[in-house]
Amino acid sequence: MPEILSKDQLISIANEYGTPVYVYHAEKITEQYHKLQSAFNQSNTRFFYACKALTNINILKHIRSLGCNIDCSSINEVKLAVHAGFEKENILYTSNGIAFSEIEEAVSLGVNVNIDSLSNLEKFGAKYGHSYPVGIRLRPNIMAGGNLKISTGHEKSKFGIPIEQMDRILSLVEQYQLHIVGLHIHTGSEIKDVSVFMKVADIFFDLVPHFPELQFLDLGGGFKVPYKEEEAGTDVPLLGQKVGEVIQKLKDTYQRDFQAWFEPGKFIVSECGYFITQVNVLKQNGQISIAGVNSGFNHLIRPMFYDAYHRIENISNPSGTKQLYTVTGNICETDTFASDREFSEIREGDLLLFYNAGAYGFEMGSNYNSRFKPAQVLVSKGQAHLIGKRDVFEDLLRNQIEL
C-alpha cells in the first residue's frame, strides 16, 4: 500500500511549481493496477488503460512499465501509445464516428481495432476482407452509469452498432469473410452495480455461436470510483469472480477458450491525482461566503459539465473553525466547484486541495479566457518531477498566424 501524499509535500510542490497545479502519485497508479490483477487472477483477463482519462506521456510510460495494455479513442492516442513504447499487440483502438481513413491508419500501425458502425464495417470488409482481425462494438440498449452524459449503452446512444442490427452485421461478415476476433460493449462510466457487466456477459453468451473465430469479449470499463469519503466503488473482486465464472461457462458450453478484456481509465488514475488551487478573494453575498480561487472550469470542468463532486480540503488551515463556503473559479461564467460546503476557515492565500483529480482533469482542460494551462507534477518514490510545464504567454500565440 503506497503512502498517501502528505499535506506538507503537496504544499511544498505548490510553493515550488506555483498554483494551480496538478500532482500525480505514481505508486497509487501501481496500487490500482495491482488491485485489478489480484481481483481477476482466476480468469484469462487483459486490461487496457483508457488513456483518454490522462495522456501525459510519463503517465503512459509508467502504466506500460506495469505490464498494462492501452485503450485509445483516437488515432493520435494510438500514436502517443506507440511513442510511449507500447507494443502494437497491446494497443486497442476503438473508433467512434470517425472517417475510415483513421481506421486505415490504425491498421497500418498494426494495432487491435474495434469498429462501431455498419458503414465502416462494410468499408473495412471491402478493403481487408479476412486479412486483418477486427472487433465489433455493439450497443446493447442498457442504461448504466452515473448520469446520461456518461452513459453510452442506452437505446439513444451514438456508440456502437445497435444489437437489433445483428442480422446486418452477420450479413457483412459473411459477404466479406470478415475475421471477427472480438465483441465489445461499453455501457458507461461510474458503474457500481456488478450486475450491469453480467448483463453484457449474457448478451455475449448468446452471440458466440455466430462468430467461430472469436477470441475476446470486451466488457468496456466504467468502474465506479469513490469521490466522497463515505462512498464505495465497484466491487472489483466480486466482478473478477463473476467474470471468471462466465469465462468458464463459455468454455464448458462451447469448448472454446476466451479472454475477457476491460478498459479501465478513471479506476487507474483518478485517485492518483490532486489539484491544488489558491484562494484569490473572499466575498460575502448575503448569507453566502464565497471563496474565489485562481482556477476555473478551464482547468477542471467535471463539476460544471457532469455535476461531478470532488472532495476539497483547506490544507493551509486544517484546524480552523468549520464554516460553510461556496468555492468558485475565476472564469467569466458560472464555474462553481462546491456549493454550501463545510471547510476549515478559508483565508485569502490559502491552498485548497481537490481530490480524485487524476482522470478527466488536466486532460479536459483548455485555454478559455486566454488563461494558462497549469503545470503537472509526478511524485515517484517520494520525489517530485515536473512532467508538464505551465503555459506561458507565447503558448497562447503558438499556432496563430498573424496577418
C-alpha positions as CSV (number, residue, x, y, z in Angstrom):
1,M,0.0,0.0,0.0
2,P,1.6,3.3,-1.0
3,E,2.0,6.2,1.4
4,I,-0.7,8.9,0.8
5,L,1.0,12.1,-0.3
6,S,1.3,14.3,2.8
7,K,-0.2,17.7,3.0
8,D,3.3,19.1,3.7
9,Q,4.6,17.6,0.5
10,L,1.7,18.9,-1.5
11,I,2.2,22.4,-0.1
12,S,5.9,22.2,-0.9
13,I,5.0,21.3,-4.5
14,A,2.6,24.2,-4.7
15,N,5.2,26.5,-3.4
16,E,7.8,25.2,-5.9
17,Y,5.8,25.0,-9.0
18,G,3.0,27.5,-8.4
19,T,-0.7,27.1,-8.5
20,P,-2.9,25.9,-9.9
21,V,-1.0,22.7,-10.3
22,Y,-1.9,19.0,-11.0
23,V,0.0,16.4,-8.9
24,Y,0.0,12.7,-9.7
25,H,1.2,9.8,-7.4
26,A,2.9,7.0,-9.4
27,E,2.6,4.4,-6.6
28,K,-1.1,4.9,-6.4
29,I,-1.4,4.1,-10.1
30,T,0.6,0.9,-9.4
31,E,-1.7,0.0,-6.5
32,Q,-4.8,0.4,-8.6
33,Y,-3.5,-1.8,-11.4
34,H,-2.4,-4.5,-8.9
35,K,-6.0,-4.4,-7.4
36,L,-7.3,-5.4,-10.9
37,Q,-4.7,-8.1,-11.4
38,S,-5.5,-9.6,-8.0
39,A,-9.2,-9.5,-8.5
40,F,-9.1,-11.2,-11.8
41,N,-6.4,-13.7,-11.1
42,Q,-8.7,-16.6,-11.7
43,S,-9.7,-15.7,-15.2
44,N,-7.9,-15.0,-18.5
45,T,-8.4,-11.2,-18.5
46,R,-6.5,-8.3,-20.1
47,F,-6.7,-4.7,-19.0
48,F,-6.3,-1.8,-21.4
49,Y,-5.8,1.6,-19.7
50,A,-8.4,4.0,-21.3
51,C,-5.9,6.7,-21.9
52,K,-8.4,9.4,-22.7
53,A,-8.5,9.9,-18.9
54,L,-4.9,11.2,-18.8
55,T,-2.4,11.1,-21.7
56,N,0.7,12.7,-20.2
57,I,3.5,10.7,-21.8
58,N,5.1,10.0,-18.4
59,I,1.9,8.5,-17.1
60,L,1.6,6.3,-20.1
61,K,5.2,5.1,-19.7
62,H,4.6,4.3,-16.0
63,I,1.5,2.3,-16.9
64,R,3.3,0.5,-19.6
65,S,6.1,-0.4,-17.1
66,L,3.4,-2.2,-15.0
67,G,2.6,-4.5,-17.9
68,C,-0.8,-2.9,-18.6
69,N,-2.1,-2.5,-22.1
70,I,-3.7,0.7,-23.5
71,D,-7.0,1.6,-25.0
72,C,-7.2,4.5,-27.4
73,S,-10.1,6.6,-28.7
74,S,-8.3,8.5,-31.5
75,I,-5.5,7.8,-33.9
76,N,-3.4,10.4,-32.1
77,E,-3.8,8.5,-28.8
78,V,-2.6,5.4,-30.7
79,K,0.5,7.4,-31.8
80,L,1.1,8.5,-28.2
81,A,0.9,4.9,-27.1
82,V,3.4,3.9,-29.7
83,H,5.6,6.8,-28.7
84,A,5.4,5.7,-25.0
85,G,6.7,2.3,-26.1
86,F,3.6,0.1,-26.1
87,E,3.8,-2.9,-28.4
88,K,1.2,-2.9,-31.2
89,E,-0.5,-6.0,-29.9
90,N,-1.0,-4.3,-26.6
91,I,-2.8,-1.3,-28.1
92,L,-6.5,-1.2,-28.7
93,Y,-8.2,1.4,-30.9
94,T,-12.0,1.7,-30.6
95,S,-13.4,4.0,-33.2
96,N,-16.4,6.2,-32.8
97,G,-18.0,8.1,-35.7
98,I,-14.6,8.7,-37.4
99,A,-13.5,8.8,-41.1
100,F,-12.5,5.4,-42.5
101,S,-9.0,6.9,-43.2
102,E,-8.4,6.9,-39.4
103,I,-9.1,3.1,-39.2
104,E,-6.8,2.6,-42.2
105,E,-4.1,4.4,-40.3
106,A,-4.6,2.2,-37.2
107,V,-4.4,-0.9,-39.4
108,S,-1.2,0.4,-40.9
109,L,0.2,0.6,-37.3
110,G,-0.8,-3.0,-36.7
111,V,-2.9,-2.4,-33.6
112,N,-6.1,-4.0,-32.4
113,V,-9.2,-2.3,-33.9
114,N,-12.8,-2.2,-32.9
115,I,-15.4,-0.8,-35.4
116,D,-18.6,0.8,-34.2
117,S,-20.7,1.4,-37.3
118,L,-22.1,-0.7,-40.2
119,S,-20.8,1.9,-42.6
120,N,-17.1,1.5,-41.5
121,L,-17.6,-2.3,-41.1
122,E,-18.6,-2.6,-44.7
123,K,-15.7,-0.4,-45.9
124,F,-13.3,-2.5,-43.7
125,G,-14.7,-5.7,-45.2
126,A,-14.3,-4.3,-48.8
127,K,-10.7,-3.4,-48.3
128,Y,-9.3,-6.0,-45.9
129,G,-11.7,-9.0,-46.1
130,H,-10.3,-11.7,-43.9
131,S,-6.8,-10.4,-43.9
132,Y,-6.9,-8.3,-40.8
133,P,-8.6,-9.3,-37.5
134,V,-11.1,-6.9,-36.1
135,G,-13.6,-6.4,-33.3
136,I,-17.1,-5.0,-33.4
137,R,-18.5,-2.6,-30.9
138,L,-22.2,-3.2,-30.1
139,R,-24.9,-1.0,-28.5
140,P,-26.8,-3.2,-26.0
141,N,-29.6,-0.8,-25.1
142,I,-28.6,-0.9,-21.4
143,M,-28.9,2.2,-19.3
144,A,-25.9,2.4,-16.9
145,G,-23.5,4.9,-15.5
146,G,-23.6,7.9,-13.2
147,N,-25.8,10.1,-15.4
148,L,-27.0,10.4,-19.0
149,K,-23.9,12.3,-20.1
150,I,-21.6,9.4,-19.2
151,S,-24.0,6.6,-20.2
152,T,-23.0,5.0,-23.6
153,G,-25.1,1.8,-23.9
154,H,-28.7,3.1,-23.9
155,E,-31.0,3.0,-26.9
156,K,-30.4,6.6,-27.9
157,S,-26.7,6.5,-27.6
158,K,-24.4,7.2,-30.6
159,F,-22.0,4.5,-29.6
160,G,-21.7,1.1,-31.2
161,I,-23.9,-0.8,-33.7
162,P,-27.4,-1.4,-32.2
163,I,-27.8,-5.0,-31.2
164,E,-31.0,-5.2,-33.2
165,Q,-28.9,-4.8,-36.3
166,M,-27.1,-8.1,-35.7
167,D,-28.6,-9.6,-38.9
168,R,-27.0,-6.9,-40.9
169,I,-23.7,-7.4,-39.1
170,L,-23.7,-11.2,-39.8
171,S,-24.6,-10.5,-43.5
172,L,-21.5,-8.3,-43.8
173,V,-19.3,-10.8,-42.0
174,E,-20.4,-13.5,-44.5
175,Q,-20.2,-11.2,-47.5
176,Y,-16.6,-10.1,-46.9
177,Q,-15.5,-13.1,-44.9
178,L,-14.6,-10.8,-42.0
179,H,-12.1,-12.1,-39.4
180,I,-14.1,-11.2,-36.3
181,V,-11.9,-11.8,-33.2
182,G,-13.7,-9.6,-30.6
183,L,-17.1,-8.3,-29.5
184,H,-17.1,-5.0,-27.5
185,I,-19.7,-3.4,-25.3
186,H,-19.1,-0.4,-23.1
187,T,-22.2,0.8,-21.2
188,G,-21.0,3.9,-19.4
189,S,-18.9,5.4,-16.6
190,E,-19.3,5.2,-12.8
191,I,-20.9,1.8,-12.9
192,K,-21.2,0.4,-9.3
193,D,-23.5,-2.5,-9.9
194,V,-21.7,-5.6,-11.0
195,S,-24.9,-7.0,-12.5
196,V,-24.6,-4.5,-15.3
197,F,-21.4,-6.2,-16.5
198,M,-23.2,-9.6,-16.2
199,K,-26.0,-8.3,-18.5
200,V,-23.3,-7.6,-21.0
201,A,-21.8,-11.1,-20.5
202,D,-25.3,-12.6,-21.1
203,I,-25.5,-10.8,-24.4
204,F,-22.1,-12.1,-25.5
205,F,-23.0,-15.6,-24.4
206,D,-25.8,-15.8,-27.0
207,L,-23.7,-14.3,-29.8
208,V,-20.7,-16.6,-29.5
209,P,-22.0,-19.3,-31.9
210,H,-22.2,-16.7,-34.7
211,F,-18.5,-15.9,-34.6
212,P,-16.4,-19.0,-35.0
213,E,-13.1,-17.1,-34.8
214,L,-14.0,-15.1,-31.7
215,Q,-11.1,-14.7,-29.2
216,F,-12.0,-11.9,-26.8
217,L,-15.2,-10.4,-25.2
218,D,-14.6,-6.8,-24.2
219,L,-16.9,-5.6,-21.4
220,G,-15.6,-2.0,-21.5
221,G,-14.8,-0.1,-18.4
222,G,-16.6,2.5,-16.3
223,F,-15.8,1.1,-12.8
224,K,-17.2,3.3,-10.1
225,V,-14.6,5.3,-8.2
226,P,-15.5,6.8,-4.7
227,Y,-15.4,10.6,-4.8
228,K,-17.0,11.1,-1.4
229,E,-15.4,9.6,1.8
230,E,-18.5,7.5,2.6
231,E,-18.8,6.2,-1.0
232,A,-18.0,2.7,-2.1
233,G,-16.6,1.9,-5.6
234,T,-17.3,-1.1,-7.8
235,D,-16.8,-4.4,-6.0
236,V,-13.9,-5.4,-8.2
237,P,-13.1,-8.7,-6.5
238,L,-16.8,-9.7,-6.9
239,L,-16.6,-8.7,-10.6
240,G,-13.5,-10.7,-11.1
241,Q,-15.2,-13.7,-9.6
242,K,-18.2,-13.4,-11.8
243,V,-16.2,-12.9,-14.9
244,G,-14.2,-16.0,-14.1
245,E,-17.4,-17.9,-13.8
246,V,-18.6,-16.6,-17.2
247,I,-15.4,-17.5,-19.0
248,Q,-15.5,-21.0,-17.5
249,K,-19.2,-21.4,-18.5
250,L,-18.4,-20.3,-22.1
251,K,-15.6,-22.8,-22.2
252,D,-17.8,-25.6,-20.9
253,T,-20.6,-24.7,-23.3
254,Y,-18.7,-24.1,-26.5
255,Q,-15.4,-26.0,-25.8
256,R,-13.5,-22.8,-26.7
257,D,-11.2,-20.5,-24.7
258,F,-12.0,-16.8,-24.5
259,Q,-10.3,-13.8,-23.0
260,A,-12.2,-11.1,-21.1
261,W,-11.0,-7.5,-21.9
262,F,-11.6,-4.4,-19.8
263,E,-10.8,-0.8,-20.4
264,P,-10.4,1.0,-17.0
265,G,-9.4,4.6,-17.2
266,K,-10.7,6.5,-14.2
267,F,-10.2,3.5,-11.9
268,I,-6.5,3.5,-12.6
269,V,-5.7,7.2,-12.5
270,S,-8.5,9.1,-10.7
271,E,-7.3,8.6,-7.1
272,C,-3.6,9.2,-8.1
273,G,-4.4,12.9,-8.9
274,Y,-4.5,16.0,-6.8
275,F,-5.3,19.6,-8.0
276,I,-4.1,22.5,-5.8
277,T,-5.5,26.0,-6.2
278,Q,-5.0,29.2,-4.2
279,V,-7.8,31.4,-2.8
280,N,-7.7,34.8,-4.5
281,V,-10.7,36.6,-2.9
282,L,-13.3,36.1,-0.2
283,K,-16.8,37.6,-0.8
284,Q,-19.9,37.8,1.4
285,N,-23.1,37.6,-0.6
286,G,-25.8,37.8,2.0
287,Q,-25.6,34.6,3.9
288,I,-23.3,33.0,1.3
289,S,-19.5,33.0,1.9
290,I,-17.7,32.7,-1.5
291,A,-14.1,31.7,-1.8
292,G,-12.8,32.5,-5.3
293,V,-9.8,30.5,-6.4
294,N,-7.2,31.0,-9.1
295,S,-8.7,28.4,-11.4
296,G,-12.0,27.6,-13.1
297,F,-13.7,25.1,-15.4
298,N,-10.9,25.7,-17.9
299,H,-8.8,23.6,-15.6
300,L,-11.3,21.2,-14.0
301,I,-14.6,21.0,-16.0
302,R,-16.1,18.0,-14.3
303,P,-18.2,19.8,-11.7
304,M,-19.8,22.1,-14.2
305,F,-20.0,19.6,-17.1
306,Y,-21.1,16.5,-15.2
307,D,-22.3,17.9,-11.9
308,A,-19.4,15.9,-10.5
309,Y,-18.4,16.0,-6.9
310,H,-14.8,16.5,-5.8
311,R,-13.7,16.4,-2.2
312,I,-11.9,19.6,-1.4
313,E,-9.8,20.4,1.7
314,N,-8.2,23.6,3.0
315,I,-4.7,22.4,3.6
316,S,-3.4,25.8,4.7
317,N,-5.6,25.9,7.7
318,P,-6.7,22.4,8.5
319,S,-7.6,23.0,12.1
320,G,-9.6,26.2,11.5
321,T,-13.2,26.7,12.7
322,K,-15.6,24.9,10.3
323,Q,-17.7,27.2,8.2
324,L,-19.9,27.0,5.1
325,Y,-18.4,28.2,1.8
326,T,-19.2,28.2,-1.9
327,V,-15.9,27.7,-3.9
328,T,-15.9,29.4,-7.3
329,G,-13.5,29.9,-10.1
330,N,-12.1,33.0,-11.9
331,I,-13.7,32.4,-15.4
332,C,-16.2,34.9,-16.8
333,E,-19.1,32.4,-16.5
334,T,-20.5,30.5,-13.6
335,D,-17.9,28.0,-12.6
336,T,-18.8,26.6,-9.2
337,F,-16.6,23.8,-7.7
338,A,-18.6,23.4,-4.5
339,S,-21.8,24.9,-3.0
340,D,-22.5,25.5,0.7
341,R,-19.8,23.0,1.7
342,E,-18.1,22.9,5.1
343,F,-14.4,23.8,5.3
344,S,-11.9,24.9,7.9
345,E,-11.9,28.7,7.9
346,I,-10.7,29.9,4.5
347,R,-8.5,32.9,4.2
348,E,-7.2,34.7,1.1
349,G,-4.0,33.0,0.1
350,D,-5.0,29.6,1.5
351,L,-4.4,26.4,-0.6
352,L,-7.4,24.3,-1.5
353,L,-6.7,20.7,-2.4
354,F,-9.1,18.8,-4.8
355,Y,-9.0,15.0,-4.6
356,N,-9.7,12.5,-7.4
357,A,-8.2,14.8,-9.9
358,G,-6.2,12.3,-12.0
359,A,-8.9,11.5,-14.5
360,Y,-10.5,14.0,-16.9
361,G,-9.0,16.9,-15.1
362,F,-6.0,18.3,-17.0
363,E,-7.0,16.1,-19.9
364,M,-10.2,18.1,-20.5
365,G,-8.5,21.5,-19.8
366,S,-8.4,24.5,-22.1
367,N,-7.1,28.0,-22.5
368,Y,-10.6,29.5,-22.2
369,N,-10.4,33.2,-21.2
370,S,-6.8,33.0,-22.6
371,R,-5.7,31.6,-19.3
372,F,-2.7,29.3,-19.0
373,K,-3.0,25.6,-18.5
374,P,-1.4,24.5,-15.2
375,A,1.8,22.6,-14.6
376,Q,1.8,18.8,-14.0
377,V,4.0,17.1,-11.4
378,L,4.6,13.4,-10.9
379,V,5.6,12.1,-7.5
380,S,7.5,8.8,-7.8
381,K,9.5,7.1,-5.0
382,G,9.0,10.2,-2.9
383,Q,10.5,12.6,-5.4
384,A,8.5,15.3,-7.3
385,H,9.2,15.6,-11.1
386,L,7.9,18.3,-13.4
387,I,6.2,16.4,-16.3
388,G,4.3,19.3,-17.8
389,K,5.2,22.9,-17.9
390,R,2.8,25.7,-17.1
391,D,1.8,27.7,-20.1
392,V,3.5,31.0,-20.9
393,F,2.1,33.8,-23.0
394,E,3.9,32.6,-26.1
395,D,1.9,29.3,-25.9
396,L,-1.3,31.3,-26.5
397,L,0.1,32.5,-29.8
398,R,1.9,29.4,-30.8
399,N,-0.4,28.2,-33.6
400,Q,-1.8,31.5,-34.6
401,I,-0.8,33.2,-37.9
402,E,-0.8,37.0,-37.7
403,L,-1.6,38.8,-41.0
